[in-house]
Structure formats: C-alpha cells, structure tokens
C-alpha cells in the first residue's frame, strides 16, 4: 500500500499533507490559514508560504492553548509575527528560522526564498550565540515540514499515549492500517519515524530505535478511548 503522503516531489508532499490534515482533523475553514497579507509580510520559500496560507492558524483541540496554531505541541512552528508564546520567524546567519525545539536546544532554518530549499539544524552551540554550527539535512524543506507536522498532529491529539507493540495490537483487532509517511527525516538522524493511520482515527508513530520499541499514538478525539481500553492500551501517558 502506497503512503498517503508521497515523497517524490514538493507538490506531492505538500498536497498530500494538506489532504491528510483534513482527513485527520476534519474540513479546513478559511480562517485556519494565515491571510495573504500576513504571508507576504515575511520573505519565505514556497513550501512555507503554502503551509502558512493553508494551516498557519489551524486551532488545537483545546481552545485555551496559548499558541497561534496547533503545531507547537512538541516543537514549535514559528509565528509570522510575535504572538502569544510562539517565537516569530527570524533571521539567523542569513537563514530563516522557522521551527524551535521545545527547550531551545536547536532551531531549524532554511533559505529565505526558493521552490524547495534545504534545511539546516543548529547544533553544538546555543541559539543565543551570534555564530551557529549548522548541519544540513539530506532532504528539502517540504520533506521536513511533513515530518514536523505529523509529529505535532500526533502529540497534539486529544488522546496521546505510548505502548509496546501498539501497532500490532491495532492490526490484531482488525483495524485498517494505512501508511502515511515512511521513515521521514527530522532533526535527528538516529531514527526516522514512520506514521500510520489506524481505523481512520488513530495516528501511530513508529520509531523502532526509540523508547525500547514503544509506539506513540494519538486519537483525534475522545471517542477513541473505548477502543483503546478494549485493546488494553493506555489512553494517556502514564
């Protein structure tokens, strides 16, 4: 079965990501995207323009969240302007910083323009220093965005937990398992997680070399709790 989000071109990645957001979260509303004026206010490459215009204000399930969008649960998508708790898009060493690790250990940066430029991760130094050490990733911006957004979707789900062999338990119960994104590169290359949609409701993250083989999973709404309980799976992180 082919993954729901293809990895052949920037168009395949971005259009696949947009379709998956609506499938997992429900129909997009116009107010879920940043306005054209907001997007034009900062020079940025095409994939970022497209993502901010489509989902830059997509709200989380908790209306009390302090962030401008739902993609700030594990790491943080920068805001076009400084709003609430998310850092603003900013320039560093001539690059555009667009994602912050949740404790500020690293930032992800890309070029200020282009069809699908590379991504660099800061490392071995503080983001507060004027000169950074940068590591260039193998894959371009559109690939990184898919990996980042799926991570934030999973951790930002209404129910989030982890368990050993969760994917096999879902499969054993006869729930349909669809590959979403396979071995997507992210900030660290020690393990490239894959994501699966289970029963149209659960987003499962499998990274075999992480956490002793436990699978993280999220459910887009609380209605999945009864399914998890019936399978002996936790409904929250213990």
Secondary structure, DSSP 8 states (H G I E B T S, - for coil): ---SS--SSHHHHHHHHHHHHHHHH----GGGS--HHHHHTS---HHHHHHHHHHTT---S-TT--SSSS--SSSEE-BSS-BTTB-B-EEETTEEEEEE-TTSS-EEEE-SS-SS-EEEEEESS-TTSSS-EEEEEEEEHHHHHHHHHHHHHHHTSSEEEEEETHHHHHHHTT--EEEEE-S---S--S---EEEEETTTEEEEE-TTSGGGEEEEEESSGGGHHHHHHTT--SS--
